[in-house]
């Protein structure tokens, strides 16, 4: 009589299916991950290449946006804040040959929409270089 228990087979874990699942998850995450950078607004700040003064024929063209979202073109207040009025004022100041450069300076309290409208009008008139005027922050701020 044999009193010893029969030898049991050890359960075997099949890792093949586990590896398949891990590889499928890896492929899924690689496909769903976005590798595209978010769009950013590229702003090129003005640089001074020399200290020469511009000739008298190169009059600076500036648009100022006040805290009340009104526009000033070269320091002259416009009668209203409509884009058409701004466009006519820029054409009047620039004449038939608009330059390639315009500077927009906005009050810190001006809305973003007013500044974008000024940029849009300038772009529609053919200005290819739009500068944004800023001031240096005071130390300790």
Buried (B, 14 or more C-beta within 10 A) or exposed (E): EEEEEEEEEEEEEEEEEEEEEEEEEEEEEEEEEEEEEEEEEEEEEEEEEEEEEEEEEEEEBBBBBBEEBBBBBBEEEBEEBEEEBBBBBBEEBBEEEBBEBBBBBBBEEBBEEBBEBBBEBBEEBEBEEBBBEEEEEEEEE
